[in-house]
């Protein structure tokens, strides 16, 4: 693969080894593919191989573990859907499981919180709208939250910017600032309420 650039790194640790999944933009196909690198310390990395390709563009490989299985939700907005993959042989073999949402959504990020799955996903066309869905199981059906879209008309804080983290019992959501240009900066938001009827967050800082 001749790579124009790499982007969107997501890391997971398994059996004391780090695995990084990321977009590799293929110069020949003009599509993003998902590459993988490994590390024993999280600092020095060795590129291994491409682990997932499709006939359409892939990026933002949101990789996570649940009940001993590894899953990936790469961005596939060019295909018009949000797609779920499972590792048949981690970390190199991924199989398509289900289309969990139809539409041109970007940088979909999920988290399991209090027994429910939550999906934060941006709308591709404007980078100014963030939708929230929830489901009992990963494969759906996914229900749009009554407060969704939770961000509307604000391209500074809508588009997801990486894994939703849990820190000291609180969830932190990251957002890309696309007001000047795509990915101009990253802001952090502390999620204060997350139920099937309520959503509330606050900025961790005014600064990116």
Order of alpha helices (4+ residues) and beta strands (2+ residues): beta-beta-beta-beta-beta-beta-beta-beta-beta-beta-beta-beta-beta-beta-beta-beta-beta-beta
